[in-house]
């Protein structure tokens, strides 16, 4: 199985959509705990509308997002603390359900996981995929 990741840091919505289309992605899984953004085009409803126009489906998986303490650790560059906090998040029942949904969707169609950070290695989406899809081929897209 193949799974794509993409971060929108420093990118426009058009650039993100173009990268998704070039990779053949047909579903974007938003794994932000708070699917709002100060960056134009990346709040949930506006992003979903732009994707829909481009023929890409959108699904929000908030339970797979990083809790506030994890986001703070990430901002401070404390990846070890982020990993500890996020491991606890993935043990929550709603996160387990959404992780299973993500796996199922990725098996059915080309799927990308979206969060803010450009570098997937610095983002919880890498922790997520390492935990729930360790054997998947991961392709990190850079818009």
N, CA, C and O atoms as CSV, one atom per row, in Angstrom:
chain,resi,resn,atom,element,x,y,z
A,1,UNK,N,N,0.837,-1.176,0.000
A,1,UNK,CA,C,0.000,0.000,0.000
A,1,UNK,C,C,0.886,1.245,0.000
A,1,UNK,O,O,1.951,1.268,0.617
A,2,UNK,N,N,0.425,2.275,-0.703
A,2,UNK,CA,C,1.136,3.552,-0.769
A,2,UNK,C,C,0.281,4.621,-0.095
A,2,UNK,O,O,-0.941,4.642,-0.243
A,3,UNK,N,N,0.945,5.506,0.648
A,3,UNK,CA,C,0.271,6.642,1.281
A,3,UNK,C,C,1.129,7.882,1.033
A,3,UNK,O,O,2.356,7.835,1.124
A,4,UNK,N,N,0.466,8.974,0.723
A,4,UNK,CA,C,1.153,10.232,0.474
A,4,UNK,C,C,0.996,11.137,1.685
A,4,UNK,O,O,0.032,11.015,2.441
A,5,UNK,N,N,1.946,12.046,1.865
A,5,UNK,CA,C,1.815,13.079,2.881
A,5,UNK,C,C,2.094,14.419,2.216
A,5,UNK,O,O,2.832,14.500,1.233
A,6,UNK,N,N,1.494,15.465,2.767
A,6,UNK,CA,C,1.746,16.811,2.255
A,6,UNK,C,C,1.535,17.814,3.376
A,6,UNK,O,O,0.613,17.686,4.182
A,7,UNK,N,N,2.408,18.814,3.412
A,7,UNK,CA,C,2.274,19.927,4.331
A,7,UNK,C,C,2.105,21.204,3.525
A,7,UNK,O,O,2.675,21.343,2.443
A,8,UNK,N,N,1.329,22.125,4.048
A,8,UNK,CA,C,1.047,23.335,3.281
A,8,UNK,C,C,1.862,24.551,3.735
A,8,UNK,O,O,1.618,25.663,3.267
A,9,UNK,N,N,2.816,24.354,4.631
A,9,UNK,CA,C,3.650,25.453,5.104
A,9,UNK,C,C,4.351,26.124,3.910
A,9,UNK,O,O,5.070,25.471,3.154
A,10,UNK,N,N,4.132,27.423,3.758
A,10,UNK,CA,C,4.786,28.166,2.694
A,10,UNK,C,C,4.185,27.972,1.314
A,10,UNK,O,O,4.732,28.479,0.334
A,11,UNK,N,N,3.069,27.250,1.209
A,11,UNK,CA,C,2.467,26.957,-0.092
A,11,UNK,C,C,1.101,27.608,-0.220
A,11,UNK,O,O,0.478,27.984,0.773
A,12,UNK,N,N,0.651,27.733,-1.453
A,12,UNK,CA,C,-0.710,28.190,-1.702
A,12,UNK,C,C,-1.603,26.968,-1.877
A,12,UNK,O,O,-1.118,25.853,-2.067
A,13,UNK,N,N,-2.913,27.190,-1.811
A,13,UNK,CA,C,-3.838,26.091,-2.046
A,13,UNK,C,C,-3.642,25.520,-3.451
A,13,UNK,O,O,-3.662,24.303,-3.637
A,14,UNK,N,N,-3.454,26.392,-4.433
A,14,UNK,CA,C,-3.246,25.928,-5.806
A,14,UNK,C,C,-2.010,25.039,-5.919
A,14,UNK,O,O,-2.030,24.038,-6.635
A,15,UNK,N,N,-0.943,25.395,-5.222
A,15,UNK,CA,C,0.285,24.591,-5.267
A,15,UNK,C,C,0.071,23.222,-4.625
A,15,UNK,O,O,0.562,22.214,-5.133
A,16,UNK,N,N,-0.652,23.185,-3.523
A,16,UNK,CA,C,-0.942,21.914,-2.854
A,16,UNK,C,C,-1.802,21.040,-3.770
A,16,UNK,O,O,-1.519,19.855,-3.942
A,17,UNK,N,N,-2.834,21.616,-4.347
A,17,UNK,CA,C,-3.713,20.852,-5.233
A,17,UNK,C,C,-2.941,20.347,-6.449
A,17,UNK,O,O,-3.136,19.207,-6.871
A,18,UNK,N,N,-2.077,21.168,-7.010
A,18,UNK,CA,C,-1.285,20.743,-8.162
A,18,UNK,C,C,-0.377,19.563,-7.800
A,18,UNK,O,O,-0.228,18.629,-8.588
A,19,UNK,N,N,0.222,19.605,-6.623
A,19,UNK,CA,C,1.094,18.494,-6.189
A,19,UNK,C,C,0.279,17.220,-5.991
A,19,UNK,O,O,0.729,16.132,-6.350
A,20,UNK,N,N,-0.916,17.350,-5.421
A,20,UNK,CA,C,-1.787,16.187,-5.230
A,20,UNK,C,C,-2.210,15.604,-6.575
A,20,UNK,O,O,-2.182,14.389,-6.766
A,21,UNK,N,N,-2.600,16.470,-7.500
A,21,UNK,CA,C,-3.021,15.993,-8.816
A,21,UNK,C,C,-1.873,15.319,-9.554
A,21,UNK,O,O,-2.070,14.278,-10.180
A,22,UNK,N,N,-0.678,15.897,-9.490
A,22,UNK,CA,C,0.486,15.323,-10.167
A,22,UNK,C,C,0.799,13.919,-9.635
A,22,UNK,O,O,1.291,13.065,-10.371
A,23,UNK,N,N,0.508,13.694,-8.356
A,23,UNK,CA,C,0.774,12.376,-7.745
A,23,UNK,C,C,-0.384,11.404,-7.948
A,23,UNK,O,O,-0.265,10.224,-7.619
A,24,UNK,N,N,-1.506,11.890,-8.490
A,24,UNK,CA,C,-2.660,11.023,-8.699
A,24,UNK,C,C,-3.517,10.814,-7.466
A,24,UNK,O,O,-4.298,9.864,-7.409
A,25,UNK,N,N,-3.384,11.696,-6.466
A,25,UNK,CA,C,-4.159,11.583,-5.228
A,25,UNK,C,C,-5.621,11.935,-5.511
A,25,UNK,O,O,-5.916,12.925,-6.179
A,26,UNK,N,N,-6.527,11.107,-4.991
A,26,UNK,CA,C,-7.960,11.363,-5.160
A,26,UNK,C,C,-8.682,11.620,-3.838
A,26,UNK,O,O,-9.871,11.941,-3.833
A,27,UNK,N,N,-7.970,11.481,-2.719
A,27,UNK,CA,C,-8.550,11.735,-1.397
A,27,UNK,C,C,-7.511,12.397,-0.510
A,27,UNK,O,O,-6.380,11.923,-0.400
A,28,UNK,N,N,-7.903,13.496,0.122
A,28,UNK,CA,C,-7.040,14.173,1.080
A,28,UNK,C,C,-7.610,13.956,2.467
A,28,UNK,O,O,-8.760,14.306,2.729
A,29,UNK,N,N,-6.821,13.384,3.353
A,29,UNK,CA,C,-7.204,13.172,4.747
A,29,UNK,C,C,-6.527,14.250,5.593
A,29,UNK,O,O,-5.307,14.247,5.764
A,30,UNK,N,N,-7.321,15.155,6.110
A,30,UNK,CA,C,-6.833,16.257,6.938
A,30,UNK,C,C,-6.696,15.740,8.360
A,30,UNK,O,O,-7.691,15.399,8.999
A,31,UNK,N,N,-5.462,15.680,8.859
A,31,UNK,CA,C,-5.216,15.137,10.197
A,31,UNK,C,C,-4.801,16.240,11.175
A,31,UNK,O,O,-3.946,16.034,12.038
A,32,UNK,N,N,-5.414,17.396,11.025
A,32,UNK,CA,C,-5.191,18.493,11.969
A,32,UNK,C,C,-6.262,18.431,13.055
A,32,UNK,O,O,-7.445,18.257,12.759
A,33,UNK,N,N,-5.849,18.573,14.295
A,33,UNK,CA,C,-6.808,18.596,15.407
A,33,UNK,C,C,-7.707,19.820,15.306
A,33,UNK,O,O,-8.881,19.774,15.675
A,34,UNK,N,N,-7.150,20.903,14.808
A,34,UNK,CA,C,-7.891,22.141,14.619
A,34,UNK,C,C,-7.766,22.492,13.130
A,34,UNK,O,O,-6.773,23.096,12.724
A,35,UNK,N,N,-8.752,22.123,12.321
A,35,UNK,CA,C,-8.637,22.314,10.877
A,35,UNK,C,C,-8.924,23.742,10.417
A,35,UNK,O,O,-9.701,23.972,9.490
A,36,UNK,N,N,-8.287,24.674,11.076
A,36,UNK,CA,C,-8.375,26.088,10.735
A,36,UNK,C,C,-6.967,26.567,10.432
A,36,UNK,O,O,-5.988,25.997,10.914
A,37,UNK,N,N,-6.873,27.621,9.629
A,37,UNK,CA,C,-5.551,28.132,9.305
A,37,UNK,C,C,-5.624,29.621,9.047
A,37,UNK,O,O,-6.611,30.127,8.514
A,38,UNK,N,N,-4.577,30.312,9.428
A,38,UNK,CA,C,-4.445,31.728,9.088
A,38,UNK,C,C,-4.011,31.868,7.629
A,38,UNK,O,O,-4.159,32.937,7.035
A,39,UNK,N,N,-3.483,30.804,7.059
A,39,UNK,CA,C,-3.069,30.834,5.650
A,39,UNK,C,C,-4.316,30.745,4.772
A,39,UNK,O,O,-5.137,29.844,4.947
A,40,UNK,N,N,-4.455,31.659,3.847
A,40,UNK,CA,C,-5.627,31.639,2.969
A,40,UNK,C,C,-5.755,30.311,2.222
A,40,UNK,O,O,-4.786,29.801,1.660
A,41,UNK,N,N,-6.973,29.765,2.230
A,41,UNK,CA,C,-7.248,28.549,1.471
A,41,UNK,C,C,-7.094,27.258,2.243
A,41,UNK,O,O,-7.308,26.184,1.679
A,42,UNK,N,N,-6.727,27.321,3.525
A,42,UNK,CA,C,-6.445,26.082,4.240
A,42,UNK,C,C,-7.346,25.815,5.442
A,42,UNK,O,O,-7.136,24.831,6.152
A,43,UNK,N,N,-8.328,26.654,5.687
A,43,UNK,CA,C,-9.342,26.285,6.672
A,43,UNK,C,C,-10.228,25.222,6.035
A,43,UNK,O,O,-10.409,25.201,4.817
A,44,UNK,N,N,-10.763,24.363,6.845
A,44,UNK,CA,C,-11.450,23.153,6.397
A,44,UNK,C,C,-12.421,23.363,5.237
A,44,UNK,O,O,-12.268,22.723,4.196
A,45,UNK,N,N,-13.396,24.222,5.382
A,45,UNK,CA,C,-14.438,24.368,4.361
A,45,UNK,C,C,-13.897,24.930,3.050
A,45,UNK,O,O,-14.283,24.477,1.972
A,46,UNK,N,N,-13.009,25.910,3.141
A,46,UNK,CA,C,-12.424,26.503,1.933
A,46,UNK,C,C,-11.523,25.488,1.236
A,46,UNK,O,O,-11.542,25.375,0.010
A,47,UNK,N,N,-10.739,24.754,2.012
A,47,UNK,CA,C,-9.875,23.722,1.444
A,47,UNK,C,C,-10.708,22.631,0.772
A,47,UNK,O,O,-10.414,22.223,-0.352
A,48,UNK,N,N,-11.745,22.162,1.463
A,48,UNK,CA,C,-12.601,21.111,0.903
A,48,UNK,C,C,-13.233,21.560,-0.410
A,48,UNK,O,O,-13.328,20.773,-1.352
A,49,UNK,N,N,-13.666,22.825,-0.482
A,49,UNK,CA,C,-14.285,23.347,-1.711
A,49,UNK,C,C,-13.274,23.392,-2.855
A,49,UNK,O,O,-13.594,23.009,-3.980
A,50,UNK,N,N,-12.069,23.853,-2.575
A,50,UNK,CA,C,-11.027,23.903,-3.604
A,50,UNK,C,C,-10.647,22.516,-4.100
A,50,UNK,O,O,-10.431,22.314,-5.295
A,51,UNK,N,N,-10.568,21.574,-3.192
A,51,UNK,CA,C,-10.258,20.190,-3.566
A,51,UNK,C,C,-11.379,19.608,-4.422
A,51,UNK,O,O,-11.126,18.959,-5.437
A,52,UNK,N,N,-12.605,19.845,-4.006
A,52,UNK,CA,C,-13.768,19.318,-4.733
A,52,UNK,C,C,-13.759,19.817,-6.186
A,52,UNK,O,O,-14.020,19.051,-7.113
A,53,UNK,N,N,-13.457,21.098,-6.369
A,53,UNK,CA,C,-13.375,21.666,-7.715
A,53,UNK,C,C,-12.301,20.976,-8.549
A,53,UNK,O,O,-12.413,20.891,-9.772
A,54,UNK,N,N,-11.273,20.490,-7.888
A,54,UNK,CA,C,-10.167,19.817,-8.572
A,54,UNK,C,C,-10.393,18.309,-8.698
A,54,UNK,O,O,-9.541,17.599,-9.232
A,55,UNK,N,N,-11.540,17.815,-8.208
A,55,UNK,CA,C,-11.834,16.391,-8.307
A,55,UNK,C,C,-11.187,15.542,-7.232
A,55,UNK,O,O,-11.001,14.338,-7.414
A,56,UNK,N,N,-10.841,16.162,-6.112
A,56,UNK,CA,C,-10.209,15.440,-4.997
A,56,UNK,C,C,-11.169,15.481,-3.806
A,56,UNK,O,O,-11.651,16.547,-3.424
A,57,UNK,N,N,-11.437,14.325,-3.233
A,57,UNK,CA,C,-12.300,14.242,-2.059
A,57,UNK,C,C,-11.547,14.702,-0.816
A,57,UNK,O,O,-10.318,14.658,-0.771
A,58,UNK,N,N,-12.297,15.144,0.190
A,58,UNK,CA,C,-11.734,15.630,1.449
A,58,UNK,C,C,-12.404,14.913,2.597
A,58,UNK,O,O,-13.621,14.724,2.599
A,59,UNK,N,N,-11.605,14.510,3.579
A,59,UNK,CA,C,-12.150,13.963,4.814
A,59,UNK,C,C,-11.334,14.534,5.978
A,59,UNK,O,O,-10.105,14.587,5.928
A,60,UNK,N,N,-12.039,14.954,7.012
A,60,UNK,CA,C,-11.380,15.453,8.216
A,60,UNK,C,C,-11.293,14.357,9.263
A,60,UNK,O,O,-12.295,13.734,9.613
A,61,UNK,N,N,-10.090,14.132,9.756
A,61,UNK,CA,C,-9.855,13.111,10.787
A,61,UNK,C,C,-9.213,13.791,11.996
A,61,UNK,O,O,-8.038,13.583,12.298
A,62,UNK,N,N,-10.016,14.607,12.675
A,62,UNK,CA,C,-9.507,15.422,13.782
A,62,UNK,C,C,-8.909,14.610,14.925
A,62,UNK,O,O,-7.975,15.065,15.585
A,63,UNK,N,N,-9.437,13.421,15.161
A,63,UNK,CA,C,-8.918,12.602,16.266
A,63,UNK,C,C,-7.482,12.150,16.015
A,63,UNK,O,O,-6.794,11.728,16.945
A,64,UNK,N,N,-7.026,12.235,14.765
A,64,UNK,CA,C,-5.645,11.881,14.438
A,64,UNK,C,C,-4.730,13.098,14.491
A,64,UNK,O,O,-3.550,13.013,14.148
A,65,UNK,N,N,-5.280,14.229,14.920
A,65,UNK,CA,C,-4.483,15.437,15.066
A,65,UNK,C,C,-3.695,15.434,16.364
A,65,UNK,O,O,-3.852,14.555,17.211
A,66,UNK,N,N,-2.851,16.432,16.493
A,66,UNK,CA,C,-2.001,16.559,17.677
A,66,UNK,C,C,-2.692,17.411,18.724
A,66,UNK,O,O,-3.156,18.507,18.411
A,67,UNK,N,N,-2.773,16.936,19.964
A,67,UNK,CA,C,-3.353,17.766,21.022
A,67,UNK,C,C,-2.507,19.026,21.245
A,67,UNK,O,O,-1.359,19.101,20.806
A,68,UNK,N,N,-3.086,20.002,21.927
A,68,UNK,CA,C,-2.424,21.297,22.135
A,68,UNK,C,C,-1.012,21.154,22.701
A,68,UNK,O,O,-0.097,21.841,22.246
A,69,UNK,N,N,-0.819,20.282,23.676
A,69,UNK,CA,C,0.516,20.116,24.270
A,69,UNK,C,C,1.513,19.577,23.247
A,69,UNK,O,O,2.692,19.932,23.280
A,70,UNK,N,N,1.052,18.737,22.356
A,70,UNK,CA,C,1.926,18.214,21.298
A,70,UNK,C,C,2.288,19.288,20.288
A,70,UNK,O,O,3.424,19.353,19.820
A,71,UNK,N,N,1.312,20.138,19.949
A,71,UNK,CA,C,1.590,21.246,19.023
A,71,UNK,C,C,2.614,22.205,19.636
A,71,UNK,O,O,3.492,22.719,18.943
A,72,UNK,N,N,2.489,22.433,20.934
A,72,UNK,CA,C,3.451,23.300,21.624
A,72,UNK,C,C,4.846,22.683,21.592
A,72,UNK,O,O,5.826,23.382,21.333
A,73,UNK,N,N,4.941,21.402,21.847
A,73,UNK,CA,C,6.238,20.718,21.791
A,73,UNK,C,C,6.835,20.817,20.392
A,73,UNK,O,O,8.037,21.036,20.243
A,74,UNK,N,N,6.010,20.657,19.377
A,74,UNK,CA,C,6.486,20.746,17.991
A,74,UNK,C,C,7.007,22.152,17.697
A,74,UNK,O,O,8.061,22.305,17.080
A,75,UNK,N,N,6.271,23.182,18.139
A,75,UNK,CA,C,6.721,24.568,17.918
A,75,UNK,C,C,8.075,24.821,18.574
A,75,UNK,O,O,8.879,25.604,18.069
A,76,UNK,N,N,8.320,24.154,19.699
A,76,UNK,CA,C,9.583,24.329,20.415
A,76,UNK,C,C,10.680,23.409,19.882
A,76,UNK,O,O,11.810,23.444,20.369
A,77,UNK,N,N,10.353,22.585,18.883
A,77,UNK,CA,C,11.341,21.687,18.307
A,77,UNK,C,C,11.619,20.460,19.157
A,77,UNK,O,O,12.619,19.776,18.941
A,78,UNK,N,N,10.753,20.168,20.121
A,78,UNK,CA,C,10.944,19.026,21.009
A,78,UNK,C,C,10.204,17.806,20.426
A,78,UNK,O,O,9.102,17.466,20.856
A,79,UNK,N,N,10.829,17.174,19.458
A,79,UNK,CA,C,10.192,16.062,18.754
A,79,UNK,C,C,9.972,14.854,19.674
A,79,UNK,O,O,9.002,14.113,19.506
A,80,UNK,N,N,10.862,14.659,20.635
A,80,UNK,CA,C,10.693,13.539,21.570
A,80,UNK,C,C,9.407,13.714,22.382
A,80,UNK,O,O,8.637,12.768,22.547
A,81,UNK,N,N,9.184,14.915,22.882
A,81,UNK,CA,C,7.961,15.183,23.663
A,81,UNK,C,C,6.727,15.077,22.773
A,81,UNK,O,O,5.706,14.532,23.192
A,82,UNK,N,N,6.814,15.592,21.549
A,82,UNK,CA,C,5.712,15.457,20.600
A,82,UNK,C,C,5.370,13.983,20.406
A,82,UNK,O,O,4.197,13.609,20.427
A,83,UNK,N,N,6.375,13.157,20.221
A,83,UNK,CA,C,6.148,11.726,20.000
A,83,UNK,C,C,5.468,11.080,21.207
A,83,UNK,O,O,4.576,10.248,21.041
A,84,UNK,N,N,5.882,11.454,22.413
A,84,UNK,CA,C,5.267,10.902,23.630
A,84,UNK,C,C,3.799,11.292,23.727
A,84,UNK,O,O,2.937,10.456,24.000
A,85,UNK,N,N,3.529,12.565,23.500
A,85,UNK,CA,C,2.151,13.053,23.591
A,85,UNK,C,C,1.292,12.420,22.506
A,85,UNK,O,O,0.161,12.007,22.765
A,86,UNK,N,N,1.821,12.345,21.309
A,86,UNK,CA,C,1.036,11.821,20.193
A,86,UNK,C,C,0.770,10.323,20.345
A,86,UNK,O,O,-0.284,9.839,19.934
A,87,UNK,N,N,1.707,9.593,20.927
A,87,UNK,CA,C,1.474,8.164,21.173
A,87,UNK,C,C,0.249,7.979,22.068
A,87,UNK,O,O,-0.537,7.054,21.863
A,88,UNK,N,N,0.087,8.849,23.050
A,88,UNK,CA,C,-1.091,8.802,23.907
A,88,UNK,C,C,-2.361,9.127,23.142
A,88,UNK,O,O,-3.406,8.521,23.381
A,89,UNK,N,N,-2.279,10.075,22.227
A,89,UNK,CA,C,-3.437,10.435,21.400
A,89,UNK,C,C,-3.912,9.231,20.589
A,89,UNK,O,O,-5.113,8.984,20.484
A,90,UNK,N,N,-2.974,8.490,20.022
A,90,UNK,CA,C,-3.327,7.350,19.179
A,90,UNK,C,C,-3.960,6.196,19.955
A,90,UNK,O,O,-4.530,5.285,19.356
A,91,UNK,N,N,-3.864,6.231,21.276
A,91,UNK,CA,C,-4.489,5.193,22.100
A,91,UNK,C,C,-5.955,5.495,22.418
A,91,UNK,O,O,-6.664,4.639,22.948
A,92,UNK,N,N,-6.405,6.697,22.098
A,92,UNK,CA,C,-7.804,7.061,22.355
A,92,UNK,C,C,-8.730,6.312,21.395
A,92,UNK,O,O,-8.392,6.132,20.225
A,93,UNK,N,N,-9.888,5.879,21.880
A,93,UNK,CA,C,-10.803,5.107,21.024
A,93,UNK,C,C,-11.160,5.802,19.714
A,93,UNK,O,O,-11.190,5.157,18.666
A,94,UNK,N,N,-11.430,7.110,19.757
A,94,UNK,CA,C,-11.800,7.799,18.521
A,94,UNK,C,C,-10.632,7.864,17.533
A,94,UNK,O,O,-10.843,7.840,16.321
A,95,UNK,N,N,-9.413,7.946,18.044
A,95,UNK,CA,C,-8.237,7.931,17.164
A,95,UNK,C,C,-8.054,6.544,16.547
A,95,UNK,O,O,-7.682,6.426,15.380
A,96,UNK,N,N,-8.312,5.508,17.321
A,96,UNK,CA,C,-8.206,4.146,16.785
A,96,UNK,C,C,-9.205,3.931,15.651
A,96,UNK,O,O,-8.876,3.327,14.630
A,97,UNK,N,N,-10.424,4.428,15.839
A,97,UNK,CA,C,-11.456,4.297,14.805
A,97,UNK,C,C,-11.027,5.047,13.541
A,97,UNK,O,O,-11.119,4.515,12.435
A,98,UNK,N,N,-10.559,6.281,13.714
A,98,UNK,CA,C,-10.170,7.067,12.545
A,98,UNK,C,C,-8.913,6.517,11.882
A,98,UNK,O,O,-8.766,6.632,10.665
A,99,UNK,N,N,-8.016,5.930,12.638
A,99,UNK,CA,C,-6.834,5.302,12.043
A,99,UNK,C,C,-7.253,4.124,11.168
A,99,UNK,O,O,-6.716,3.936,10.076
A,100,UNK,N,N,-8.204,3.337,11.643
A,100,UNK,CA,C,-8.713,2.215,10.841
A,100,UNK,C,C,-9.386,2.732,9.571
A,100,UNK,O,O,-9.242,2.138,8.503
A,101,UNK,N,N,-10.121,3.842,9.690
A,101,UNK,CA,C,-10.758,4.444,8.515
A,101,UNK,C,C,-9.709,4.915,7.513
A,101,UNK,O,O,-9.872,4.726,6.307
A,102,UNK,N,N,-8.637,5.525,8.004
A,102,UNK,CA,C,-7.571,5.996,7.135
A,102,UNK,C,C,-6.941,4.837,6.369
A,102,UNK,O,O,-6.709,4.936,5.164
A,103,UNK,N,N,-6.672,3.756,7.059
A,103,UNK,CA,C,-6.083,2.578,6.410
A,103,UNK,C,C,-7.011,2.065,5.314
A,103,UNK,O,O,-6.568,1.776,4.203
A,104,UNK,N,N,-8.288,1.955,5.629
A,104,UNK,CA,C,-9.264,1.457,4.658
A,104,UNK,C,C,-9.342,2.372,3.429
A,104,UNK,O,O,-9.363,1.896,2.294
A,105,UNK,N,N,-9.384,3.674,3.665
A,105,UNK,CA,C,-9.456,4.623,2.552
A,105,UNK,C,C,-8.201,4.543,1.676
A,105,UNK,O,O,-8.285,4.585,0.449
A,106,UNK,N,N,-7.045,4.429,2.322
A,106,UNK,CA,C,-5.788,4.370,1.574
A,106,UNK,C,C,-5.685,3.083,0.754
A,106,UNK,O,O,-5.032,3.061,-0.289
A,107,UNK,N,N,-6.318,2.030,1.218
A,107,UNK,CA,C,-6.341,0.780,0.448
A,107,UNK,C,C,-7.248,0.892,-0.770
A,107,UNK,O,O,-7.035,0.209,-1.772
A,108,UNK,N,N,-8.267,1.760,-0.684
A,108,UNK,CA,C,-9.257,1.879,-1.751
A,108,UNK,C,C,-8.893,2.893,-2.818
A,108,UNK,O,O,-9.266,2.724,-3.979
A,109,UNK,N,N,-8.162,3.958,-2.446
A,109,UNK,CA,C,-7.836,4.992,-3.430
A,109,UNK,C,C,-6.582,5.745,-3.006
A,109,UNK,O,O,-6.229,5.747,-1.827
A,110,UNK,N,N,-5.905,6.388,-3.964
A,110,UNK,CA,C,-4.693,7.149,-3.631
A,110,UNK,C,C,-5.025,8.271,-2.646
A,110,UNK,O,O,-5.798,9.178,-2.954
A,111,UNK,N,N,-4.428,8.192,-1.461
A,111,UNK,CA,C,-4.761,9.066,-0.344
A,111,UNK,C,C,-3.523,9.802,0.144
A,111,UNK,O,O,-2.432,9.237,0.222
A,112,UNK,N,N,-3.716,11.079,0.471
A,112,UNK,CA,C,-2.653,11.883,1.079
A,112,UNK,C,C,-3.120,12.361,2.442
A,112,UNK,O,O,-4.297,12.662,2.643
A,113,UNK,N,N,-2.183,12.424,3.368
A,113,UNK,CA,C,-2.417,12.924,4.717
A,113,UNK,C,C,-1.867,14.348,4.773
A,113,UNK,O,O,-0.712,14.589,4.420
A,114,UNK,N,N,-2.700,15.290,5.218
A,114,UNK,CA,C,-2.317,16.698,5.242
A,114,UNK,C,C,-2.178,17.239,6.654
A,114,UNK,O,O,-2.995,16.959,7.532
A,115,UNK,N,N,-1.124,18.021,6.851
A,115,UNK,CA,C,-0.955,18.840,8.042
A,115,UNK,C,C,-0.181,20.083,7.627
A,115,UNK,O,O,0.047,20.289,6.435
A,116,UNK,N,N,0.222,20.903,8.565
A,116,UNK,CA,C,0.857,22.181,8.251
A,116,UNK,C,C,2.318,22.045,7.833
A,116,UNK,O,O,2.703,22.556,6.781
A,117,UNK,N,N,3.129,21.377,8.623
A,117,UNK,CA,C,4.573,21.388,8.447
A,117,UNK,C,C,4.995,20.866,7.078
A,117,UNK,O,O,4.537,19.813,6.634
A,118,UNK,N,N,5.863,21.605,6.424
A,118,UNK,CA,C,6.372,21.200,5.112
A,118,UNK,C,C,7.159,19.889,5.219
A,118,UNK,O,O,6.980,18.980,4.408
A,119,UNK,N,N,8.025,19.806,6.219
A,119,UNK,CA,C,8.885,18.632,6.414
A,119,UNK,C,C,8.121,17.572,7.203
A,119,UNK,O,O,7.846,17.748,8.390
A,120,UNK,N,N,7.784,16.475,6.537
A,120,UNK,CA,C,7.011,15.423,7.196
A,120,UNK,C,C,7.736,14.853,8.418
A,120,UNK,O,O,7.090,14.430,9.377
A,121,UNK,N,N,9.055,14.839,8.390
A,121,UNK,CA,C,9.818,14.286,9.512
A,121,UNK,C,C,9.637,15.115,10.779
A,121,UNK,O,O,9.828,14.609,11.885
A,122,UNK,N,N,9.269,16.393,10.624
A,122,UNK,CA,C,9.079,17.271,11.783
A,122,UNK,C,C,7.616,17.339,12.199
A,122,UNK,O,O,7.256,18.119,13.081
A,123,UNK,N,N,6.780,16.534,11.578
A,123,UNK,CA,C,5.334,16.621,11.778
A,123,UNK,C,C,4.782,15.325,12.368
A,123,UNK,O,O,5.375,14.257,12.224
A,124,UNK,N,N,3.644,15.443,13.029
A,124,UNK,CA,C,3.011,14.262,13.599
A,124,UNK,C,C,2.537,13.283,12.528
A,124,UNK,O,O,2.295,12.117,12.839
A,125,UNK,N,N,2.396,13.724,11.269
A,125,UNK,CA,C,1.916,12.784,10.247
A,125,UNK,C,C,2.902,11.643,10.039
A,125,UNK,O,O,2.494,10.539,9.680
A,126,UNK,N,N,4.186,11.886,10.257
A,126,UNK,CA,C,5.166,10.790,10.191
A,126,UNK,C,C,4.971,9.831,11.359
A,126,UNK,O,O,5.042,8.614,11.189
A,127,UNK,N,N,4.726,10.379,12.542
A,127,UNK,CA,C,4.471,9.532,13.711
A,127,UNK,C,C,3.219,8.695,13.484
A,127,UNK,O,O,3.187,7.508,13.809
A,128,UNK,N,N,2.187,9.325,12.922
A,128,UNK,CA,C,0.936,8.630,12.629
A,128,UNK,C,C,1.171,7.459,11.692
A,128,UNK,O,O,0.753,6.337,11.978
A,129,UNK,N,N,1.831,7.713,10.584
A,129,UNK,CA,C,2.018,6.650,9.598
A,129,UNK,C,C,2.968,5.569,10.101
A,129,UNK,O,O,2.781,4.391,9.796
A,130,UNK,N,N,3.983,5.954,10.866
A,130,UNK,CA,C,4.874,4.950,11.457
A,130,UNK,C,C,4.096,4.023,12.387
A,130,UNK,O,O,4.389,2.831,12.477
A,131,UNK,N,N,3.099,4.584,13.080
A,131,UNK,CA,C,2.335,3.797,14.051
A,131,UNK,C,C,1.256,2.941,13.402
A,131,UNK,O,O,1.079,1.782,13.778
A,132,UNK,N,N,0.529,3.496,12.428
A,132,UNK,CA,C,-0.641,2.771,11.916
A,132,UNK,C,C,-0.436,2.123,10.553
A,132,UNK,O,O,-1.195,1.230,10.176
A,133,UNK,N,N,0.583,2.559,9.803
A,133,UNK,CA,C,0.877,1.965,8.494
A,133,UNK,C,C,2.382,1.761,8.336
A,133,UNK,O,O,2.979,2.270,7.388
A,134,UNK,N,N,2.992,1.029,9.251
A,134,UNK,CA,C,4.451,0.926,9.222
A,134,UNK,C,C,5.010,0.278,7.955
A,134,UNK,O,O,6.161,0.523,7.593
A,135,UNK,N,N,4.213,-0.538,7.287
A,135,UNK,CA,C,4.701,-1.230,6.099
A,135,UNK,C,C,4.326,-0.537,4.796
A,135,UNK,O,O,4.703,-0.999,3.719
A,136,UNK,N,N,3.594,0.557,4.883
A,136,UNK,CA,C,3.162,1.267,3.678
A,136,UNK,C,C,4.342,2.003,3.038
A,136,UNK,O,O,5.259,2.458,3.722
A,137,UNK,N,N,4.291,2.105,1.733
A,137,UNK,CA,C,5.248,2.948,1.024
A,137,UNK,C,C,4.790,4.387,1.219
A,137,UNK,O,O,3.667,4.733,0.852
A,138,UNK,N,N,5.637,5.222,1.789
A,138,UNK,CA,C,5.263,6.609,2.064
A,138,UNK,C,C,5.929,7.528,1.072
A,138,UNK,O,O,7.136,7.442,0.845
A,139,UNK,N,N,5.139,8.416,0.477
A,139,UNK,CA,C,5.650,9.409,-0.469
A,139,UNK,C,C,5.323,10.787,0.086
A,139,UNK,O,O,4.156,11.159,0.204
A,140,UNK,N,N,6.357,11.535,0.425
A,140,UNK,CA,C,6.181,12.874,0.964
A,140,UNK,C,C,6.196,13.875,-0.191
A,140,UNK,O,O,7.214,14.054,-0.859
A,141,UNK,N,N,5.051,14.523,-0.416
A,141,UNK,CA,C,4.929,15.498,-1.491
A,141,UNK,C,C,5.357,16.872,-0.995
A,141,UNK,O,O,5.092,17.238,0.150
A,142,UNK,N,N,6.015,17.623,-1.858
A,142,UNK,CA,C,6.447,18.975,-1.522
A,142,UNK,C,C,5.850,19.936,-2.548
A,142,UNK,O,O,6.306,19.987,-3.690
A,143,UNK,N,N,4.817,20.706,-2.138
A,143,UNK,CA,C,4.212,21.642,-3.091
A,143,UNK,C,C,5.160,22.799,-3.418
A,143,UNK,O,O,4.812,23.680,-4.204
